[in-house]
Amino acid sequence: MQLRWDAVTVDCADPGALAEFWCALLGVEVRGRWEQYVGLTPASPGSPRLVLQKVDGPRPGRNSIHLDLHVPAVAELPAAVERAVALGATVVREVEQEGQRWSVLADPEGNVFCLVAD
């Protein structure tokens, strides 16, 4: 049996509002809505899409997975972080390790993601 990676699903309280943030950040559109789900178009053909799922009640305090989004160069990282913050993200921390730089951010509902310089 061949499996295909289709989507990454993020639990959230308000998928419609969170979709606005992720659509603006990724430069994509809402692909569809169904019951408690809002699905976004893939960022590029063949890439997995992001699906936002409304859940009731609190989530665990820390994500068990997170997204790494890459920017083409270290020089472009500050602008990518500024853009994400302008859209509603918050900076959790900046990391430099063995010559690699990335920023850990949280979306408007606190879901952690990283912006990583190639």
URQUIQUI-V110060 format. One record per helix or strand of 3 or more residues. SS is the DSSP state (hx for helix, st for strand). FROM is the first residue (numbers start at 1). LEN is the number of residues. If there is no record, write none. Layout:
# URQUIQUI-V110060
ss=<SS/SS>
from=<FROM/FROM>
len=<LEN/LEN>
This chain:
# URQUIQUI-V110060
ss=<st/hx/st/st/st/st/hx/st/st/st>
from=<7/15/30/37/49/67/74/90/100/112>
len=<6/12/5/4/6/5/14/8/7/6>
